[in-house]
Amino acid sequence: MNIILKKRLKTRNNRLFRPKLFFAKAVSLLNLSKKPGKFPAEN
């Protein structure tokens, strides 16, 4: 039950913050593909 509620919250949040999340994801992907040495991996 908690999982379903969390998923519902997540989708709602994604609708609100999708541009920001998408931008951040795109930037991190670009950084990873461009120069892995320049941007240390955040693990």
Secondary structure, DSSP 8 states (H G I E B T S, - for coil): -HHHHHHHHHHHHHHHHHHHHHHHHHHHHHHHHH-TTTS----
